[in-house]
Amino acid sequence: MRYSTNTKLSTADVLRRATEFFGPDGVGLTPIEGESGAMRFEAADGFVEVSASGDGPTEVELVTREYDFDTKRFMARIG
């Protein structure tokens, strides 16, 4: 599934929060470094990709497989 939202957070803050939320101490996914402004979080059963761009508001694109519930929770937190 593909989602998008806007936030007042900077691109760096979005990616930092995504790592805290989806990473080992959060949802428990393994973070994979992406290109600038993007991160991927993986597990055996699915993934979440987060990309952010812009200078306020920041546009955040999320692509997920099997983690829709968590992705919607993350979007609510950064909104």
N, C-alpha and C positions, 0 to 999 in steps of 0.2 A: 504494500500500500504506500502511496505517496501523500505526504502532508506538507503544508507550508504555513508559516505564521510570521508576524513581524514583532520585533521587540525593541525596547530602548537600550538594551545591553549592547556592548561592543562585540565585534566578531570574536575577539580573544576571550571575553567573558562567557559567551555562548559555548564555545568549545571547552573551556575550563569546567563550566557547570555540566556539560554533557558528559565529560570524563568522570566527574564526581557521581553523577546520577546513574549512568549506564555501566561504568567500569566495575572493577573487582569489589570495591567497597560499597557499591550501590546495587544495581540489578545483577551484577556478576558477570558481565560480558568482558571479553578480552579486547582492549583498545588496540587498533591498528592505525599507525600514522597515515594520514592521507596527505593530499596536496594542500597547499596553503588555503586555510579557511575551511577545511573539511576533516572529518574523522570518521572512522568505521569501527563498529563494535560488533564482535562476532561470538557465537557459541555454536555448538554442534547442531542446534535446532533452528537457528535463524541469525538475523543480524539487524543492526540499525546503522544507517549512514546519516550523518549530520553535516550540512554545509551552511555556511553563513557568509553574507556579503552585505556591503553597504555601510554608510556612515550615519546611521540614525535617521529613520528607523533601520534596523538591521533585518534583512530578509533571511529567514531560516527555512531551509528545505530539508525534509526528513523522508527517508525511504526505509521501509521496514518489512521484514518477513517474520511472523510469529511474535512480534513484540508491539502490536498495535496499542494495547492497553497502557503499557509503560511509555510509549511514545506520546500518547495523548496526555498522560500525567506530566511528562517533561514539558510539553508545549504550554500547559497551564501554569507551570512554575516560572517559565521565562516570560510569559505574556504580561 
